[in-house]
């Protein structure tokens, strides 16, 4: 897949095609935000992920999308020098599911920011 190849431009194109057919959804918004963050488009990533990060976990949506949205928001905030916002998002991500890769990634970045 484009994501496994780290072809984030292709991920964006794919997300846009799917969103056009079926409408926006939390998984597509999270994927778009991830791709934008990885492409270094941090302001756009943060804006894209804001509505996802504002949500509370619920039984209808897989928590991993919310967790990754907080991780990539934190990553983008850190890249822009917004340390306090980055720490806030990364703590949210780390608190959601201790066994996930997002938690490990958030903890790793937190350890660098909190030094």
Buried (B, 14 or more C-beta within 10 A) or exposed (E): EBBEEEBBEBBBEBBEEBBEEEEEEBBBBBBBBBBBBBBEBBEBBBBBBEEBBEEEEEEEBEBBBBBBBBBBBBBBBBBBEBEEBBBBBBBBBBEBBEEBEBBEBBBEBBEEBEE
